[in-house]
Amino acid sequence: MQTYSSSGIVPIAGGIVTAVVGLLTATLCGFAYGYAFHWIPISFLRVLACLFYSFAIGITIAALGKQTKIRSPAFITVVAFASMLVGLWIYWGAYRWAKEGTGVGIAAWSPDELIAFGQRLFENGSFKIRRSTIDGWPLVGFWIVEAIVMMCSIVGSAQAHVWQPFCETCQEWTKTHSGLFRLSASGAEPAFGHVLAGDFAQLATFPLANLKTSPHVRLDLTSCPKCEQSNYLSLSAITIKIDKKGKEKTSEESLLSYGLLTDVQAEMIRQLAHVLASEQGSDYSEDGNEAEEDDEDSFE
C-alpha cells in the first residue's frame, strides 16, 4: 500500500519566521539556563531546567512550523539543530557571567574565551554532587551527555507535528482519530497481508478488542477536516505484558503508517467500525473502542 510522503514545501515567510523565532528563543532560553544552572543547588532540579530549556525551544519551533504550514521534516530538523547550537553557545557565555561575573563583557562568547573558560572548569570543577566537585574527564562526560539530551529533546519535540499528513488541496493539516476500532489480532496473521494490499473486508474476520486485550491491533484513521480526498490508515500492534512487579507494560509496533486511502475506502472503514460494533453488541463508550482524537492540535 502506498504511504504518505511529505511534499517538502517550506513557505518562504513561514520558513523565515520559524528560523528567526527559533533562534531568538534559543538565545533567551540559553541565557536563562546558564544562570539557572549556576544558581540551582540541587542536581535533580538542574536536570529539570535542562529539559525545560530544551523543550521550550523544540515546542516553539513545532508550533511555528505547524502554524506556518511547513511540510519539510528536513527543514524543521535543520532549524532545530541550529537553534540547539546557538542555545548551547549562549548558555556557556551566560554560565561564565553567572559564575565569574560580567566583567569580561561580551567577550565571554568569543571562541578563545570559551575555550579558556572550559579549561578552567576542567581543572577546577564546574559544580558539586553530594559535596564532590565534578571536574576533569567526568565533567567532559557530563557535557557530552548534556549536549546529547539537548539535541534529542529539541529536535525530537520540534518534529512533533511535521510528520502529520498535510492536505495540499485544502492547505490544511489532517486530523487523526486514534483507535477508530481495535481488533483481537497480533498483526502477523496472513489476513493482514491482504489488508495491506487493500482488501479491507478481511478486517471483518477478526473480533473486536478493547484497550486491555493483548495482543490487539489498533486502527487509526487520518483525514482532512475540509474534504474527503486526503485519507490515511495506520495500523499498530499492541502487546500488554505484566512485569515482575505486577505492573502492566505496553509495547507498540507500527504495522502501517499513513497508508493512502481513497475516499470510498475511508468511508468503508468508518462503516465497518459501526457494523462490527453492532454485530458483536459492543458499546464504544464501554469497551474502549471509541474514536479518540489525537492531540495534534496541542501546538496551536
N, C-alpha and C positions, 0 to 999 in steps of 0.2 A: 504493500500500500504506500502510495506517495505521501510524504510528510511535509509539514510546513517548513518553508525556507524563507528567512528574512530577506526583504528587498535590499537591506543595507543602506537605505536612504537616510541622509542626515540633512534636514533643513538648515540652510545657511545661518539664519538668525538664531534658530534653536541651538545649533552647534556652538555658536559663539557665546551665547548666554550661558549654556551649560558649562562650557570650559572656563569662562571667566568667573562665574559664581562658584564653581567647584574649587578653583584655585584660591579665591578670596576666603572661602570657608575654611580651606586647609590652613591658610595663613593665620586666621583668627584663632582657630582651634589649636593649632600648633603652638601659638604664643601662650594661650591659656594652659595648655597641657604642660608646657615647660615649667611654669610657675607652680602648677598643681603638683607635679611630680616632686619638686623640691620641698614644698611645704607640707605635703601629706605625710604623716609619720608612720602610717600603717601600710604594710606591703600589699595586703588584700585590696585596700582602697586605691592603691596605685594601679593595680590591675584593672579595677573597675574604671578608673579615669582613662586608662589607655583604650579600653573598649568603647567607652562613651565618645572619646575623641574620634576613634576610627569610624564608628557607626554614624556619627553626626555628619562626617564628610561623605560617606558612602550613600546614606539615605538622601542627602541633599542632591547628589548627582542623579540618583534614581528618580527622585520626584521631578526634577527638571527635565530629565530625559523623557519621562512619560508625558509631562505637560507639553513639551515642545515636539512630541511625536518623532523622536529619534528611533529608527529601526535598525541601527547598526551596533551589534554587540562589540565589534572591534573598536569602534569609536568610543563607546562608553568605557571599555576596558582601558584604552589609552588615556582618557581624561582621568579616570580613577587612579591609574598608576602614576601619572604626572602629579596629581594632587597629593598622593602619598609621599612622593619625593619632596615636593615643596613643603608639605607639612612637617616632614622629618627634619628638613633643613631649618625651618623656623623654630621648631621645638628645641633643637640643640642650641641655637643662639639665645633663645629665651631662657633656657635652663642655665646657661652661663650667667646671664644677667641676674637670675634669681639666686644663684649660688655665690657669685663673686662680685655682684654689684654692677651698676650700669656705666661705670667709669670708662670702659673700653668703647662705649658707643656702638654705632652700627658696624664697627669693625668686628664685632663678635660673630658676625655672619660671614666673614671672609674665609676662604679656604685655609689660609695659613693659621689664622686664629682658632678655627675649629679643630684643626689637626693638633695644635699645641694644647688646646683645652682637653681633647681626648687623651693625649699623652699624660697630662696631669691627673686625669681621672684614673687612668690605667695604673699609675704609680701610687696615688694617694687614696683611691677609692671614690665611689660616687654616692653610695648610700649604705645603710646598715639593715641587716636582717637578724633579729634576735641578738642584738649587740655586736654582731660580727660585721666588719666593714667588707663590702664587696669590691674587690679590685682585681687587677691582673686579668688572666685569661677567663676566670669565671665571669668577670664583668663583660668581657668581649662576648662570651656565650649569651649573656643576658641581652646585650644589644642586638645580637643576631635573632634571637627568639622574638624580641620586641618588634623588630622590623618585619619579621615573617607574619606575626599576628596582625600588625597594621595592614600589611599588603593583602592578606586573606580577607580581613574584615572589611576593608574599604572597597576592594574590587568585588568581593562577593556580594555585599549589600548594594553596591552601585548597579549590579546586574540583576537586581531583584525583579525588574519588570520587563527588561528589554527582550527577553525570550518569549514573552507572550505574543501570540499571533496578532497581526495588525491587518485590518480590512482596508486595502488600498482603494477600493471603490468608494467607501463611505468616509475614509480618512478617520477611522475610529479604532481604538483598541477593542479587541474582543473580550468577552466575559466568560468565565468558566463555571459551570455547575459541577461541583465535585461530588461524586457519589450519586450520580443520577440513578443508578441501581448497582447492587452488588450480587455477584454470583458465587455459588458454592463450587469453587474450582481452584486448581493450582496455577492454571495458565499454561501448563505443559501438555494438556490434552490435545489430541490431533484436531479436535473441532476448532480450537483457537487458530490453527493454521489456516482453516477455511475462513474464519472471521477476518484475519489479517489480509486475506485475498478478496474481501468484500462480501462474503456470504454471511450476512448478519442474522439470517434466520437460525443459524447454529446457536446463537445466544439463547434461544428459547429452549434448548435441550438441557440447560442447567437450572437447578433450583435456585431460588433467591437465597441470599445470605444476609447477615446483619453485621454490625460493627465487631461483634465478638466471635464470629465464625472464623475458624482457622483450618486450612487456608481459604482465602476467597479472592476474587478478582473485582476490583473497583473500576467502574466505567465513569469517566468524566467527559462531559460534552461542552465544547467551547464554541461559542457562536458570536457573530456580530450583533450588537443590540439594535442596529438600524436596518439590516437587510437579511435575506435568507441565503446569501451566496457564500458566506465565509463560515464554514462549519468544520470542526476538527474533533476527532475522537482520541482519547488517551485511555490506555489500559494499564493497571498496576496490580501486581500480585502481592497480596498482603498475608504475612505469616505472623502469628502471635505465639510466643513461647513463654514458659514460666521459668525464671532463673532459680538458682539455688536458694535465694532469699524469699521466694514465693511471689516475686514481682513480675508483672507482665512486661515483655519486651516485644515491640512490634518492628518487624523489618518489612521494607517495601522495595519491590523490584519493578522497574518500568518494562512493560511488555511492548507498549506502543506509545509514542509521544507525538501528539498533534497529527494524527493521520487525517489526510484530507477527505472530507465527505461532500457529496452533493447535497443540495437542499432536500431532495427526496430521501436520501439515506438518513440524513439527520432527523427528519420527521418520522421516519420508520423506527429509529431507535427511541425517540420520545414516546411513540405509541406503544412500542414493545415494553417499555418500562411500566406503563399503565396496565397493559394486558397481563404481564407476569404477576403484577401485584394483585389484580382482581382474580385471576385464575387460582392463585395459591392462597387467597384470603388474607393477604398481607396488608397491613396498615403502615404506610411510610413513616408516620409520626411515631409509631411504636417500635418498629423493628430496626430502626437505624438506617433505612434506605432512602430517607428523604434527600432531596437535592439540596446540598449545602453549597452556597455561593462562596467561591474563594475570595480572599481579602486582597484581590489585586488592585482595589481602589484605595488602599491604605495610604498611598503616597499622593493622593490628590489634595 
